[in-house]
């Protein structure tokens, strides 16, 4: 299956499950940036429940701006905040130390453009999952597509679909129960080498 999908910040389980089963993935590169999407946000499982990690961006005076042109607002020390949040949430998880060295550089090197940074994050995630995808990128925007399955809607945080994903053990599930469809990092840190197998079994719920 050939799918069209948005690169997002450490995409959620639904997002990666779609890519894992497709194999042939086309990244949307020429769309306009939209607020309240997963382009610059992801959710993890903190001690108090679902926790938002948001990348601050530089807002333009233009009414419309291409996603690829969106710059990150680095005056805020957001990378340090995000890494400390991940450490606090997952330091005791079974696989945090296993992936720590792969992920940590993403939070120490300054990133200028949101899309470029998201693509780097996704490359690392694919390596961690040992997920081999045939990836290509669009060069023009098409509102509707006929030759691919359109999964671009998965980036919309405002109209998120509720998925009945199978549960797995999470660090704080004794406090707040199982929280589905969090960032792929939650699955990686908790399930490790079993994460890809889990993803392949969730596609039926999409």
N, C-alpha and C positions, 0 to 999 in steps of 0.2 A: 504493500500500500504506500502511496505517495501522499504526504500531508504537507499542508502549509500552516506555519505556526510562528508566533512571536518569540524572539529571545527575551527572557525575563530574568529578574534577579533571583538566583537560586530557586528555579521554578518549583511549583508544588508537585505533589505526587501525580495528580491527574495529567499535568503537563508532560512529565517525563514518561509516564505510562504510555501515553499516545505516541511519543517518539520511539520508545523501546520496541513497541509492536510494529510500528510502521517500517523502520529501517531506512526508508528513503525520506529525508526531511528537507523541506525547503523553508529557510528562514525569511520572514517578511522584513525587508530592509528599507522599503521606500514609503512607509506609511507616515501619516502625521502623528505627532505625539498626543496622547490623551491622558488626562488626569485620572486619578483613582483606578489605576490599573496595576498589574503586577510588574510593569516595566521597571519600577523603582521601589518595589516593596516585596517583602516576603514575611511569612509568619512562622515562628518557632514555638516550642513548648517550654515556657518558663515556669518558675516556681509558683506563680500566681495564675497560670493558665496560658491561654493563647497570647503571644507577644509579637507585636509588630516591629519589624526592622525596616526603616525607611531611608532611602538614599536621598539627601537633599539635592535639589537641582536649581540651576540658575534660570529664573523665569524671564522670558523675553517679552518685549512689548508687542511683538507680532501676534496677530490673532491665531495664525497657524504656524507651526514649526515642525520640521521633519524630526522624527525620532533620532535619526543618526546625527543630528546637529545639536541635540540636547547636551549641555555641559553640566557636570557635577559641581555642586557648591562645596568647595573644600575648605572654606573658612571654618566650618564646623568640623570637629574631629570625629566625624561619623564612623570612620573605619575602626578606630580604637573602641568606640562605644559598641559597635556591632560585634567585634571579636570578644570583648569582655562579656557581652550578653550571651554569646555562644558558649564561652567557657563556663559561665555560671549555670547555664541550662544543661550542658552536656558533658561536663568534665567527668562525671561519674557514670556516663553511659558506656556500654561495652566497647565501642569502637572509636571513641573520640581521639584517643592517642594514635590509633591506627592511621587516621586520615589527617591529623593535625598538621604535619609537615607539608602536606600537599596544599592545604587550604590557607595556612597562615600568611604566605607571601601576598595573597590577594588583599590583605588588610594592612599591609605595611608599605606598599608601593602606591604612590599617588595615581589616581585615575582621573582622566580629564573628561572623556565622553562616556555617557551612560551606556549606549549601545555596545561600544567596544569593551567596556568593563563587563557587561552581562555576557558577552560572547566568551570572554576569558573564564568567567565563573563556570559557564556551561561546559567548556572544554575540560576543566579540572574535574567537574562532576562526572562527565563521560569516562574520563580516565579512572576515577575512583570506582565507578560501576563496572568498569571493563566493558563498556557499551560501545560497540563499533557501528557507527551510523554512516550512511552515504548522505552527506550534507551539501546542499547548494543554497544559493541566495538569490532573491529576486532583484531585478534591476528596474522594474517598473511596478507601480501599484495597480492592482486589479480589485475592484470592489467585490466582484463575484468570480469564482473560478470553477472550471468544469473538469479539468484534468487532474485535480487533486482533491483530497478531503480537507475541508477548511476547518482547522482547529484554532483559528485566531481568536475566537470568542473566549478561549481559556485564559486569556490575559486580562479579561474584564473582571475586576474585583467587585464591581457594583452589582453584577448580575450572576454571581457565582452559583453554579448548580450544586445541589447537595448530593454527594456520592456515598453509596453504601459500601465503602471499602472495608475489606477484612481488617480486623484489629491486629496490632502487634504490640509488644511490650514497650512502653514509653517511660521515661525517667520518673515523671510525676503523675503517672496514671492512677496511683493509689489515692491521690488528692482530688483529681479533677476528671478521672475517667479517660477513655480513649478519645483523642481529638484527631479526626481524619483530615487528610489532604493538606498537611502542613508542608513546609519547605522540604525539598528532597534531602536536605541536611538532617532533618529529624529521622528520616528513614535510614540514611547512611550510618549515622552515629548509633542507632539502636539495633539495626539488623546487619550492618556490615556486608559481608560477602553474600548474604542471602537477599540483599536488597533488589538485585535485578530479577531474581526469581519471583519475588513478591510483586514487582511492577508488572511482569508479564501475566500474572494471574489477576490483575485488577482491570485489565483493558475491557473485560466484559461489562464492567459497571459504567463505562464512559458513554 
